[in-house]
Amino acid sequence: MSQSFTGNYETDRFTIQLDDAQGEIVLGNGDAQPIAKSVNLFFKAGQLVGVTALAKNRKYDRLVSITPGPDVPYQYLARMIADDAVTAGVKLKADTATEKVPQNLVKPTRAYLDEVLPVHEVLPVLAFMGLHLVAPVVKKGGKPRHNWQTALATMPFKVDHDGAKATVFWAKRNEFIIKAGAQMKAEAPLNKDGSLGFSARFSQQLRDENADTFDETFVTTQDVHLKSVNEVGLFLYFGGTNSWLQLVSADGQTIDELTVVK
C-alpha cells in the first residue's frame, strides 16, 4: 500500500495533510490531547486501546487524531473503526461513539476508511511507528489463521458456554449461521461501575440488528446470519472467551482444530 501526502513536524506532533480533500491525521505522544470533532485513536505499546475516549485513568503513549473530509462525519468513522477493530480481535478498554452509521452513509464511510486507514493495512507512517489497529499476529504462539472449506458448510458445530446453547454452521467464508432454537445468554456482564463494557455494547448492537430473530426468553426463532466466529460469540454469550474453542463438532473437535492453518 502507498499513499501520497504532505505534512509538517512540530515539537509534540506530526500533521499529515491527505490528498484529495480527505482531511488530515495528527500523530502525537502520550501528552497529546484529543482533538475535538475528530476520531481520536489511543495506543499503548503500539496496540490500539481506545477509540474517541479512554476509560478513566487509562494511560496511552501515542495519540492519532483523524479529521476526515467533509463527506464523512467523524462520529460515524469512529464507530466503524471501533467495530472493525473489535471484529479483528482487539479488546478495547474504552468508551467509544455509540451512534450507529446511517445506512446511506455506510458506503462512503467504508470507502473512506478502506482508502485512508484500512484495519488490516495501516497507513505506512503509522506502520513505521509500530502502531496497529488489529491484534498483533506472532508467527509462534500468536493469533492463528483459519481456512474455510466446502465440507464445513454442512457440518454442525455445537455451542454450550456460559448459559448459551446453539447449533452453528460455517456456511461460507464470511457467513456463520446460528440455527433457530438457540438459547442466548440473557444478561450482559457489567463493569465494576455497573456500565456495559465495549464488547457488551457491540454485542447489544448485533442483537438490536437481529431483534426479529429471537423472543423475550432469548431463544432464536429463526436462523441468524453473522459474519465471523467473533460475532457468533458476541451474539450468543457477549464474548469474553476464544470462540474458536467453543464451537465443537459431533466428533468432539473444535472448529479451531479443524480449520487452523499450521
C-alpha positions in Angstrom: 0.0 0.0 0.0 1.3 3.5 -0.8 -0.2 7.0 -0.3 1.0 10.5 -1.0 0.5 13.3 1.4 2.2 16.5 2.8 3.0 17.2 6.4 4.7 19.3 9.0 6.5 18.4 12.2 6.3 20.3 15.5 7.8 19.6 18.9 4.9 17.5 20.1 3.1 16.4 16.9 3.3 15.4 13.3 0.5 16.6 11.0 -0.3 14.7 7.8 -2.4 16.5 5.1 -4.0 13.8 3.0 -4.6 14.3 -0.7 -7.9 14.9 -2.5 -9.7 16.7 0.4 -9.5 13.6 2.6 -8.7 15.6 5.7 -5.7 15.3 8.0 -4.2 13.0 10.5 -2.3 14.3 13.6 0.2 12.0 15.4 1.1 12.9 19.0 2.8 11.3 22.1 1.3 10.4 25.4 1.0 14.1 26.4 -1.1 15.0 23.3 -4.7 16.0 23.9 -7.6 14.6 21.9 -8.8 16.9 19.1 -12.5 17.9 19.1 -14.7 16.7 16.2 -12.1 14.2 15.2 -11.6 10.5 15.6 -9.1 10.0 18.4 -7.3 6.7 18.5 -5.3 5.9 21.6 -2.4 3.4 21.6 -0.3 1.7 24.3 2.9 -0.1 23.3 1.8 0.1 19.7 -1.6 -1.5 20.2 -5.0 0.2 19.9 -6.6 0.5 23.3 -9.3 3.2 22.8 -11.4 5.0 20.2 -12.7 8.5 20.8 -12.5 8.4 24.6 -10.4 6.5 27.1 -11.5 4.8 30.3 -10.8 6.8 33.4 -7.1 6.9 34.4 -6.1 4.7 31.5 -2.6 5.5 30.1 -1.6 5.9 26.5 1.7 6.7 24.8 0.5 7.6 21.3 -2.5 9.5 20.1 -3.7 9.6 16.4 -6.4 12.1 15.6 -8.2 11.8 12.3 -10.2 14.7 10.9 -11.9 13.3 7.8 -13.0 15.2 4.7 -16.4 16.9 4.6 -18.3 13.9 3.2 -17.6 11.6 6.2 -18.9 12.6 9.7 -16.2 11.9 12.2 -18.5 10.2 14.7 -19.6 7.5 12.2 -16.0 7.0 11.1 -15.1 6.4 14.8 -17.9 3.8 15.1 -16.8 1.9 12.0 -13.1 1.9 13.1 -14.1 0.6 16.6 -16.4 -2.1 15.1 -13.7 -3.3 12.7 -11.1 -3.4 15.5 -13.3 -5.5 17.8 -14.2 -7.9 14.9 -10.5 -8.2 14.2 -9.8 -9.3 17.8 -8.9 -6.1 19.6 -10.1 -5.8 23.2 -10.9 -2.2 23.6 -10.9 -0.8 27.1 -12.6 2.5 26.3 -15.9 4.1 25.6 -16.5 4.9 22.0 -19.0 6.6 19.7 -22.3 4.8 20.1 -24.1 6.3 17.1 -24.9 3.7 14.5 -23.8 4.6 11.0 -26.9 5.5 9.0 -27.5 3.2 6.0 -27.0 6.0 3.5 -23.5 6.8 4.9 -22.2 3.2 5.3 -20.7 3.1 1.7 -19.0 6.5 1.7 -17.7 5.9 5.3 -16.4 2.4 4.3 -14.9 3.7 1.1 -13.0 6.5 3.1 -11.8 4.0 5.7 -10.6 1.5 3.1 -8.7 4.2 1.3 -7.2 6.0 4.2 -6.9 3.6 7.2 -8.0 0.0 6.3 -8.0 -2.1 9.5 -5.6 -4.7 8.2 -3.4 -2.4 6.0 -2.3 0.6 8.1 -1.2 4.0 6.7 2.6 3.5 6.1 3.7 6.2 8.5 1.7 4.5 11.3 3.2 1.2 10.5 6.7 2.8 10.7 5.8 4.0 14.2 4.7 0.5 15.2 1.0 1.3 15.6 -1.6 -1.4 14.9 -5.4 -1.3 14.6 -5.7 -5.1 15.0 -4.4 -7.6 17.5 -0.7 -8.3 16.5 -0.1 -11.7 14.9 3.0 -13.5 16.0 4.3 -16.5 14.0 4.7 -18.7 17.0 2.1 -18.6 19.8 0.3 -15.7 18.1 -3.2 -15.4 16.7 -3.8 -18.3 14.3 -5.4 -18.2 10.8 -8.4 -20.4 9.9 -9.3 -21.6 6.5 -12.9 -22.3 5.4 -13.5 -25.5 3.4 -16.6 -26.5 1.4 -17.0 -29.6 3.6 -17.7 -27.3 6.6 -20.9 -25.9 5.1 -22.9 -29.0 6.2 -21.0 -29.7 9.4 -23.0 -28.7 12.6 -21.0 -27.3 15.5 -22.5 -27.2 19.0 -22.0 -24.3 21.4 -22.5 -24.9 25.2 -21.0 -22.0 27.0 -22.0 -19.6 29.9 -25.7 -20.3 29.6 -25.8 -20.2 25.8 -26.5 -23.3 23.7 -26.7 -23.4 19.9 -26.0 -25.2 16.7 -23.9 -23.3 14.3 -22.8 -23.8 10.7 -19.8 -22.1 8.9 -21.8 -21.9 5.7 -19.5 -19.6 3.6 -16.1 -18.0 4.1 -17.8 -14.9 5.6 -21.1 -16.4 6.8 -21.9 -18.2 10.0 -25.5 -19.4 10.7 -26.9 -19.9 14.2 -29.8 -22.2 13.8 -33.3 -21.4 15.2 -33.9 -22.7 18.7 -30.6 -21.5 20.1 -30.5 -20.3 23.7 -28.7 -16.9 24.2 -27.2 -15.6 27.4 -29.8 -13.2 28.7 -27.8 -10.7 30.9 -24.7 -8.9 29.7 -21.7 -8.8 32.1 -21.1 -5.3 33.6 -18.1 -3.3 34.5 -17.3 -2.6 38.2 -19.1 0.7 37.9 -22.2 -1.0 36.6 -21.8 0.1 33.0 -21.6 -2.0 29.9 -18.2 -2.8 28.6 -17.3 -2.3 24.9 -17.8 -5.9 23.9 -21.2 -6.0 25.7 -22.2 -2.9 23.8 -21.1 -4.3 20.5 -23.0 -7.5 21.4 -26.1 -5.4 22.1 -25.7 -3.8 18.7 -25.7 -7.2 17.0 -28.8 -8.2 18.9 -30.5 -5.0 18.0 -29.8 -5.6 14.4 -31.2 -9.1 14.6 -34.0 -8.3 17.1 -36.6 -10.1 15.0 -34.8 -13.4 15.2 -35.3 -14.2 18.9 -38.1 -13.9 21.5 -38.4 -12.5 25.0 -36.8 -15.6 26.5 -33.7 -15.1 24.3 -34.3 -18.2 22.2 -33.8 -17.7 18.5 -37.0 -18.2 16.5 -35.3 -18.2 13.1 -31.7 -18.7 11.7 -29.3 -15.8 12.4 -26.7 -15.0 9.8 -23.4 -13.4 11.1 -20.0 -12.7 9.5 -17.5 -14.3 11.9 -16.8 -16.6 14.9 -16.3 -13.5 17.0 -19.8 -12.2 16.1 -21.2 -15.6 16.9 -19.7 -15.5 20.4 -20.7 -11.9 21.0 -24.3 -12.6 19.9 -24.7 -15.8 22.0 -22.8 -15.0 25.2 -21.3 -11.5 24.9 -17.9 -12.8 24.1 -15.2 -12.9 26.8 -13.6 -16.1 25.5 -11.9 -17.6 22.4 -15.0 -18.6 20.4 -12.9 -20.8 18.1 -12.7 -23.2 21.0 -16.4 -23.1 21.9 -17.8 -24.4 18.6 -17.4 -28.2 18.8 -18.2 -30.9 16.1 -20.0 -34.2 16.6 -16.7 -35.9 16.9 -15.6 -33.6 19.7 -13.2 -31.4 17.7 -13.3 -27.7 18.0 -13.7 -25.6 14.9 -10.2 -24.3 15.7 -8.7 -27.8 15.5 -10.4 -28.5 12.1 -9.6 -25.2 10.4 -6.4 -23.7 11.9 -3.5 -23.2 9.5 -0.4 -24.8 11.0 
